[in-house]
Amino acid sequence: MKILFVSLGCDKNLVDTEFMIGSLGAAGHTFTNEEAQADAIVINTCCFINDAKEESINTILELAEYKDKGSCRALIVTGCLAQRYRDEIIKEIPQVDAVLGTNSYEEIGRALEEVQKGSRYEQYLPLAGIPIHNAGRVLTTGGHYAHLKIAEGCDKHCSYCIIPHIRGHYRSVPMEELLEQAKELAGLGVKELILVAQETTLYGVDLYGAKSLHLLLDKLNGVPGIQWIRIMYCYPEEIYDELLESIKRNKKVCHYLDMPIQHINDTILKRMGRRTSKAELTEKIVKLREEIPDIALRTTLISGFPGETREMHEELMYFLNEMEFDRLGAFTYSPEEGTPAAEFSGQVEETQKEEWRDEIMELQEEIIFDKNEEMAGRELLVMIEGRLDGENAYAGRTYRDAPEIDGYIFVNTQIPLMTGDFVKVKITGAYEYDLIGELIP
């Protein structure tokens, strides 16, 4: 069959999608980007916040039309929305032929076979263990970088988050399997590995009895062909000394850390179920910058959490102005059914949430522009992402920028470059979020 894949939500979901494509490709199926040409459509869904849920539902409904009027003979829904709303999907959207939960994507081939026979198919394997990959993985990121999912699930149970209910307990992928995956990815031309999980800093506690991310970094650093290793989703309270030492000693590990803090007011942090305080966050940030002076720190924040006041928001704004994060994303609080926070008193009006979010991002724009201007004259290694249409210029990323979520550096040169090339660039200017540079011969 000719199959269309749609992957929604986070990069962890994308990894699942790439393994499903690999599995179906090994079974002889082909793929298309055209809805009208697809014999089967697979939608890997997200439902982390309300906007993601709406996007997933709307995408299913839109593509269901090709089942009614087009050549599509199989509509399959997988991922988080499928796990959480299995009964509703089957009942309310009759065009859906198969539904697979978050730990069941290895069943995609069987699901397609059953649908071809005229049966509806549902599979929800227990949220335990790690799916076994019986086939290779097909990269959808261009081939020069790839995400390496090192664990599944979460045990934190923050009051606003549904992930533990739809992804299960924290389960680390064995180190040997991750090394094998990394070598396979390097063999496909991947030069940057981006380590992802719901929380990367706890890697290994379930398998090896202690945090082992530093040991994994040591081993990944030795994989030939890999040039950058980037760490995402580090809970601040779990960042530990051996991890910092590993980042410092391993040349391939980017001096970049994604550390979502969500807020800094102690009352809000407690209501969120977070396990840090403002004082501890301040201490952690100071220590990171003392240990690794050129580290780029990224964080994410929630605006308008139940009980937040203008004074709490102003406290956060003052903190951000003092700490000057290098990268930052802010999102309005989304009440998710089944979470404790959805029932909290003090729910904030949507317009207020959006106002506070916009104020955060306006402040961050000023901070990052000032930081970018200070970069003028520095020389940095840049990974080329592609050429700008009609110009003798290329878009690239420094170690300070993760793909899709951070900025770019635009490099002016007459020399032809390829996506995935590493070049030395001198920074000559800045935009709000991006840099300008020239190639150093």
Secondary structure, DSSP 8 states (H G I E B T S, - for coil): -EEEEEE-S-HHHHHHHHHHHHHHHHTT-EE-S-GGG-SEEEEEE--SSHHHHHHHHHHHHHHHHHHHHSS--EEEEEEHHHHHSHHHHHHH-TT--EEE-TT-GGGHHHHHHHHHTT--EEE---S-S-----S-----S-SSEEEEE-EE--S---TT--HHHHH-S-EE--HHHHHHHHHHHHHTT--EEEEESS-STTTTHHHHSS--HHHHHHHHTTSTT--EEEE----GGG--HHHHHHHHH-TTEEEEEE---B---HHHHHHHT-S--HHHHHHHHHHHHHHSTT-EEEEEEEES-TT--HHHHHHHHHHHHHH--SEEEEEE----TTSGGGG-S----HHHHHHHHHHHHHHHHHHHHHHHHHTTT-EEEEEEEEE-TTSSEEEEE-TT--TTTS--EEEE-SS---TT-EEEEEEEEE-SS-EEEEE--
